Amino acid sequence: MDNIDQEPAFAEACSKGHRLFGRVKYCPFCGVAVAQPNATTVQADAPSSPPVVAPQKNEIAAPIPQPAVQPEIKVTASEPVRSVQTPILEPIKVLAPEPEQPAHPETKQQPQVPPTQQPPLESPDPNPVPTPISRGWLWFLLIPLVLGLASAIYFFLGENKDKKIDRLMKQARECETTPDWRCAADVSAQVLQLDPRHIPARSLREKALAGIEVNDLVTQAQDCAARKNWKCARQKSGEALRKDPYNAEAVRLKGRSEEEMYRKPELAPVSQSSPPAPRPDLPVASSVPPRQELAAQAAPQIDPRQIECKAMVKAGEKALTSRSYDAAMDQAREALTVLNNCPGAKELEETARRMKNEARRAFRIE
């Protein structure tokens, strides 16, 4: 109250001559009520509570209650009344500690986080359970493993496969040189089982099957020749030559069968003895031969090969009419083998070949 820098709140002083400052109702020295020059409204200040620093939390603060407003008190100027001096005790103000300022004003004060209580350490499990692996990681690990294993198996089997094919093809070529067509057909079939698209093995198998068929026909022709059935031998050997024109055994059998078929029969030997004497009891035969005998003697002798040749030419013409050009050419060739100058055989072969070429050309154009 002895602060001289402040201005007096009222003009009057106390009875003891003390100078008063501030808004007071009674003098703290003499206890006399202070007279006011004018009626003024005095509002009591709300009691201030010391600030309390609380830990900051991310919670919505509750609304702070406002202090109640005390009613206005009007004081009128009156004569000072002397009374017993009663000292007025001022309430003791408790100052709150100021918060510590950070070293640098730019940095903000971090909120204080209460320490969390750590759980007690557990003893390790003697038999731990393995954690399951996710499907994504499982596929990520399995796919490269499977691909690597497949490539290794393919490389190993593919290399062995190529070596085995080369070995079998070499064996098949040896069978072809012998020639042993059944061996060549079996070995080429094994190659095709390993590689169905192996072109040399396929062509060798076709050739081997054709050779087996030719050998069967030659065997049948030999059986027919052994039974003196020359027509059967000639037919079987001819079929074998159509498939393999250079088969020596088929050529030999066909030549022998034709030679045996068209050989002229030997004439019976004529006895040089004198004719028997005529008998008187029998009528004398006329010296003039009958008409049939004369006609038979006058007719020229016909070669049986010509008859067979003409029959073959007629069969070839029928095949040509039915557009079987290969059969017509085969009949013409058979006729020429029976008789070199068979009439109509060469013309039939040329006609069948020309019509076959025209049919092929028309098919390509379409």
C-alpha positions as CSV (number, residue, x, y, z in Angstrom):
1,M,0.0,0.0,0.0
2,D,3.0,2.3,0.2
3,N,3.5,2.3,-3.5
4,I,4.0,6.0,-4.4
5,D,3.8,5.4,-8.1
6,Q,0.0,4.9,-7.9
7,E,-2.5,7.7,-7.8
8,P,-4.8,7.9,-4.7
9,A,-8.2,6.3,-5.3
10,F,-10.0,8.9,-3.1
11,A,-9.4,12.5,-2.0
12,E,-9.9,11.9,1.7
13,A,-7.4,10.3,4.0
14,C,-7.9,8.4,7.2
15,S,-8.2,10.0,10.6
16,K,-4.6,9.3,11.5
17,G,-3.3,11.0,8.4
18,H,-2.4,8.0,6.4
19,R,-2.8,8.3,2.7
20,L,-5.0,5.6,1.2
21,F,-4.7,4.1,-2.3
22,G,-7.0,1.7,-4.1
23,R,-10.6,0.9,-3.6
24,V,-11.1,0.3,0.0
25,K,-14.2,0.7,2.2
26,Y,-12.5,0.8,5.6
27,C,-9.1,2.2,6.6
28,P,-6.8,-0.6,7.6
29,F,-5.1,1.8,10.1
30,C,-8.0,3.4,11.9
31,G,-10.9,1.3,10.8
32,V,-13.1,4.3,9.9
33,A,-15.2,4.0,6.8
34,V,-13.8,5.9,3.9
35,A,-16.1,8.5,2.5
36,Q,-16.6,8.4,-1.2
37,P,-16.9,11.7,-3.2
38,N,-19.5,10.3,-5.5
39,A,-21.7,7.2,-5.5
40,T,-19.7,4.6,-7.4
41,T,-20.4,1.1,-8.2
42,V,-18.0,-1.3,-6.6
43,Q,-17.9,-4.8,-8.0
44,A,-16.1,-7.4,-6.0
45,D,-13.5,-9.3,-7.8
46,A,-14.1,-13.0,-8.1
47,P,-11.7,-15.1,-6.1
48,S,-9.0,-16.3,-8.3
49,S,-7.8,-19.9,-7.9
50,P,-4.2,-20.8,-8.5
51,P,-3.5,-22.3,-11.9
52,V,-2.9,-26.0,-11.8
53,V,-0.8,-27.7,-14.5
54,A,-2.3,-31.0,-15.6
55,P,-1.0,-33.5,-18.0
56,Q,-2.2,-32.9,-21.5
57,K,-4.6,-35.5,-22.9
58,N,-6.4,-35.8,-26.2
59,E,-9.7,-35.3,-24.5
60,I,-12.4,-32.6,-24.8
61,A,-12.0,-30.2,-21.9
62,A,-15.1,-29.7,-19.7
63,P,-16.6,-26.2,-19.7
64,I,-15.0,-24.0,-17.0
65,P,-17.7,-22.6,-14.6
66,Q,-17.9,-18.9,-14.5
67,P,-17.8,-17.1,-11.1
68,A,-21.0,-15.8,-9.7
69,V,-21.5,-12.1,-10.0
70,Q,-22.0,-10.4,-6.7
71,P,-24.8,-7.7,-6.4
72,E,-23.8,-4.1,-6.8
73,I,-23.4,-2.1,-3.6
74,K,-24.0,1.6,-3.5
75,V,-22.1,3.6,-0.9
76,T,-23.3,7.2,-0.1
77,A,-21.0,9.7,1.4
78,S,-21.7,10.4,5.1
79,E,-20.0,11.6,8.1
80,P,-17.2,9.5,9.3
81,V,-18.2,7.4,12.3
82,R,-15.6,6.3,14.7
83,S,-15.7,2.7,15.6
84,V,-13.4,0.1,17.0
85,Q,-10.6,-0.6,14.8
86,T,-10.9,-4.1,13.5
87,P,-8.1,-5.3,11.3
88,I,-9.1,-6.8,8.0
89,L,-7.0,-9.8,7.0
90,E,-6.4,-10.2,3.3
91,P,-6.6,-13.7,1.9
92,I,-3.3,-15.3,1.2
93,K,-2.7,-15.9,-2.4
94,V,-0.9,-19.1,-3.4
95,L,1.2,-18.6,-6.5
96,A,1.4,-21.5,-8.9
97,P,4.8,-22.5,-10.2
98,E,5.4,-21.0,-13.6
99,P,5.8,-23.6,-16.4
100,E,9.3,-24.1,-17.7
101,Q,9.9,-22.4,-21.0
102,P,11.7,-24.4,-23.7
103,A,15.2,-23.4,-24.6
104,H,14.2,-22.4,-28.1
105,P,10.8,-20.6,-28.5
106,E,10.3,-22.1,-32.0
107,T,10.1,-25.7,-30.7
108,K,6.8,-26.8,-29.2
109,Q,6.6,-28.6,-26.0
110,Q,5.9,-32.3,-26.5
111,P,3.1,-33.8,-24.6
112,Q,4.2,-36.0,-21.7
113,V,3.2,-39.6,-22.2
114,P,2.7,-41.6,-19.1
115,P,4.9,-44.6,-18.9
116,T,3.3,-47.9,-19.9
117,Q,3.7,-50.9,-17.7
118,Q,5.7,-53.6,-19.6
119,P,4.3,-57.1,-19.4
120,P,6.5,-59.6,-17.5
121,L,8.9,-61.6,-19.6
122,E,7.7,-65.2,-20.4
123,S,10.0,-68.2,-20.5
124,P,10.6,-69.6,-24.0
125,D,8.5,-72.6,-25.0
126,P,10.6,-75.7,-25.2
127,N,8.5,-77.1,-28.1
128,P,7.7,-74.1,-30.2
129,V,4.9,-74.4,-32.9
130,P,6.1,-73.3,-36.3
131,T,4.2,-70.4,-37.8
132,P,2.2,-71.3,-41.0
133,I,3.5,-69.9,-44.3
134,S,1.1,-67.9,-46.4
135,R,0.0,-69.3,-49.7
136,G,1.6,-66.5,-51.6
137,W,5.0,-67.2,-50.2
138,L,4.4,-70.9,-50.7
139,W,3.7,-70.5,-54.4
140,F,6.6,-68.1,-54.7
141,L,8.9,-70.8,-53.4
142,L,7.4,-73.8,-55.2
143,I,7.1,-72.4,-58.8
144,P,10.9,-71.8,-59.4
145,L,11.6,-75.2,-57.8
146,V,9.1,-77.0,-60.1
147,L,10.3,-75.2,-63.2
148,G,13.9,-76.0,-62.4
149,L,13.1,-79.7,-61.8
150,A,11.0,-79.9,-65.0
151,S,13.8,-78.3,-67.1
152,A,16.4,-80.7,-65.6
153,I,14.2,-83.7,-66.3
154,Y,13.5,-82.5,-69.9
155,F,17.2,-81.9,-70.6
156,F,18.1,-85.4,-69.2
157,L,15.4,-87.3,-70.9
158,G,15.7,-85.3,-74.2
159,E,19.4,-86.0,-74.4
160,N,18.8,-89.7,-73.8
161,K,15.9,-89.7,-76.3
162,D,18.0,-88.3,-79.1
163,K,20.8,-90.8,-78.5
164,K,18.3,-93.7,-78.5
165,I,16.8,-92.5,-81.8
166,D,20.2,-92.3,-83.5
167,R,21.1,-95.8,-82.3
168,L,17.7,-97.2,-83.5
169,M,18.0,-95.5,-86.9
170,K,21.5,-96.9,-87.4
171,Q,20.1,-100.4,-86.7
172,A,17.2,-99.9,-89.1
173,R,19.6,-98.8,-91.9
174,E,21.6,-102.0,-91.4
175,C,18.4,-104.1,-91.6
176,E,17.5,-102.3,-94.9
177,T,20.9,-103.1,-96.4
178,T,20.6,-106.8,-95.6
179,P,17.6,-106.6,-96.6
180,D,15.6,-107.7,-93.7
181,W,12.3,-105.8,-94.0
182,R,10.7,-107.1,-90.9
183,C,13.6,-106.0,-88.8
184,A,13.6,-102.6,-90.4
185,A,9.8,-102.2,-89.9
186,D,10.1,-103.2,-86.2
187,V,13.0,-100.8,-85.5
188,S,11.4,-97.9,-87.3
189,A,8.2,-98.4,-85.3
190,Q,10.2,-98.1,-82.1
191,V,11.6,-94.8,-83.4
192,L,8.1,-93.5,-84.2
193,Q,7.0,-94.3,-80.7
194,L,9.7,-92.0,-79.4
195,D,9.2,-89.3,-82.0
196,P,6.0,-89.6,-84.1
197,R,7.2,-86.7,-86.4
198,H,10.5,-88.4,-87.4
199,I,10.3,-88.3,-91.2
200,P,13.2,-90.7,-92.1
201,A,11.8,-93.3,-89.7
202,R,8.3,-93.0,-91.3
203,S,9.6,-93.3,-94.9
204,L,11.7,-96.3,-93.9
205,R,8.8,-98.0,-92.3
206,E,6.6,-97.6,-95.4
207,K,9.4,-99.0,-97.5
208,A,9.8,-101.9,-95.1
209,L,6.1,-102.7,-95.2
210,A,6.1,-102.7,-99.0
211,G,9.2,-105.0,-99.0
212,I,7.4,-107.4,-96.6
213,E,4.4,-107.5,-98.9
214,V,6.7,-108.2,-101.9
215,N,8.4,-111.0,-100.1
216,D,5.0,-112.6,-99.2
217,L,4.0,-112.5,-102.8
218,V,7.2,-114.0,-104.0
219,T,6.8,-116.8,-101.4
220,Q,3.3,-117.5,-102.7
221,A,4.6,-117.6,-106.3
222,Q,7.2,-120.1,-105.3
223,D,4.6,-122.3,-103.7
224,C,2.5,-122.2,-106.9
225,A,5.5,-123.1,-109.0
226,A,6.2,-126.0,-106.7
227,R,2.7,-127.3,-107.3
228,K,3.1,-126.8,-111.1
229,N,0.4,-124.2,-111.0
230,W,2.1,-121.9,-113.5
231,K,-0.9,-119.5,-113.9
232,C,-0.9,-118.8,-110.1
233,A,2.9,-118.4,-110.1
234,R,2.7,-115.9,-113.0
235,Q,-0.1,-113.9,-111.3
236,K,1.7,-113.7,-107.9
237,S,5.1,-112.8,-109.4
238,G,3.4,-110.1,-111.5
239,E,1.9,-108.5,-108.4
240,A,5.3,-108.5,-106.8
241,L,6.9,-106.9,-109.8
242,R,4.3,-104.1,-109.8
243,K,5.4,-103.2,-106.2
244,D,9.1,-103.8,-106.7
245,P,10.2,-104.0,-110.4
246,Y,13.8,-104.9,-109.5
247,N,13.0,-108.0,-107.5
248,A,15.2,-110.7,-109.1
249,E,13.2,-113.7,-107.7
250,A,9.9,-112.3,-109.0
251,V,11.4,-111.8,-112.5
252,R,12.7,-115.3,-112.6
253,L,9.4,-116.9,-111.4
254,K,7.4,-114.9,-113.9
255,G,9.6,-115.9,-116.8
256,R,9.6,-119.5,-116.0
257,S,5.8,-119.6,-115.5
258,E,5.2,-118.0,-118.9
259,E,7.6,-120.4,-120.5
260,E,5.8,-123.4,-119.0
261,M,2.4,-122.0,-119.9
262,Y,3.0,-121.2,-123.6
263,R,5.2,-124.2,-124.4
264,K,3.8,-126.2,-127.4
265,P,2.9,-129.8,-126.7
266,E,5.2,-132.4,-128.2
267,L,3.7,-134.3,-131.2
268,A,3.3,-138.0,-130.8
269,P,5.9,-140.0,-132.9
270,V,4.5,-141.4,-136.2
271,S,5.1,-145.1,-136.8
272,Q,6.9,-145.9,-140.1
273,S,5.0,-149.2,-140.3
274,S,2.8,-149.9,-143.4
275,P,-0.9,-149.5,-143.1
276,P,-2.9,-152.6,-142.4
277,A,-4.3,-154.5,-145.2
278,P,-7.9,-154.1,-146.1
279,R,-10.3,-156.6,-144.9
280,P,-12.8,-158.0,-147.4
281,D,-15.7,-158.2,-144.9
282,L,-15.5,-154.4,-144.2
283,P,-16.7,-151.8,-146.7
284,V,-14.0,-149.8,-148.4
285,A,-13.7,-146.2,-146.9
286,S,-13.9,-143.4,-149.3
287,S,-10.6,-141.9,-150.2
288,V,-12.1,-138.3,-150.0
289,P,-11.8,-136.8,-146.4
290,P,-15.0,-135.5,-144.9
291,R,-15.8,-131.7,-145.0
292,Q,-15.1,-131.0,-141.3
293,E,-11.6,-132.4,-141.6
294,L,-10.9,-130.3,-144.6
295,A,-12.1,-127.2,-142.8
296,A,-9.9,-127.9,-139.8
297,Q,-6.9,-128.4,-142.0
298,A,-7.5,-125.2,-143.9
299,A,-8.0,-123.1,-140.7
300,P,-4.7,-121.4,-139.5
301,Q,-3.5,-122.4,-136.0
302,I,-4.3,-119.7,-133.4
303,D,-1.7,-118.9,-130.7
304,P,-3.3,-119.1,-127.2
305,R,-1.2,-116.1,-126.1
306,Q,-3.2,-113.9,-128.5
307,I,-6.4,-115.1,-126.9
308,E,-5.2,-114.2,-123.4
309,C,-3.8,-110.9,-124.7
310,K,-7.1,-109.8,-126.2
311,A,-8.9,-110.7,-123.0
312,M,-6.6,-108.5,-121.0
313,V,-7.1,-105.6,-123.5
314,K,-10.8,-105.9,-123.1
315,A,-10.6,-105.9,-119.3
316,G,-8.4,-102.8,-119.6
317,E,-10.9,-101.0,-121.8
318,K,-13.7,-101.7,-119.2
319,A,-11.5,-100.3,-116.4
320,L,-10.8,-97.2,-118.5
321,T,-14.6,-96.7,-119.0
322,S,-15.1,-96.8,-115.3
323,R,-12.2,-94.2,-114.9
324,S,-9.9,-96.7,-113.2
325,Y,-6.8,-95.5,-115.0
326,D,-4.2,-97.4,-113.0
327,A,-6.0,-100.7,-113.5
328,A,-6.3,-100.0,-117.2
329,M,-2.5,-99.4,-117.5
330,D,-1.8,-102.5,-115.5
331,Q,-3.9,-104.6,-117.9
332,A,-2.1,-103.1,-120.9
333,R,1.3,-103.9,-119.4
334,E,0.2,-107.5,-118.6
335,A,-0.9,-107.9,-122.2
336,L,2.4,-106.7,-123.5
337,T,4.3,-109.1,-121.2
338,V,2.2,-112.0,-122.5
339,L,2.7,-110.9,-126.1
340,N,5.0,-108.1,-127.2
341,N,3.0,-107.1,-130.2
342,C,-0.4,-107.5,-128.6
343,P,-2.9,-105.5,-130.7
344,G,-4.4,-102.6,-128.8
345,A,-2.3,-102.9,-125.7
346,K,0.1,-99.9,-126.3
347,E,-2.8,-97.7,-127.4
348,L,-4.7,-98.6,-124.2
349,E,-1.7,-97.7,-122.0
350,E,-1.2,-94.4,-123.7
351,T,-4.8,-93.5,-123.5
352,A,-5.1,-94.4,-119.8
353,R,-2.0,-92.3,-119.0
354,R,-3.2,-89.3,-120.9
355,M,-6.7,-89.4,-119.3
356,K,-5.0,-89.7,-115.8
357,N,-2.9,-86.6,-116.4
358,E,-5.9,-84.6,-117.6
359,A,-7.9,-85.6,-114.5
360,R,-5.0,-84.5,-112.2
361,R,-4.7,-81.2,-114.0
362,A,-8.5,-80.6,-113.7
363,F,-8.4,-81.4,-110.0
364,R,-5.5,-78.9,-109.4
365,I,-7.3,-76.1,-111.3
366,E,-10.4,-76.6,-109.2
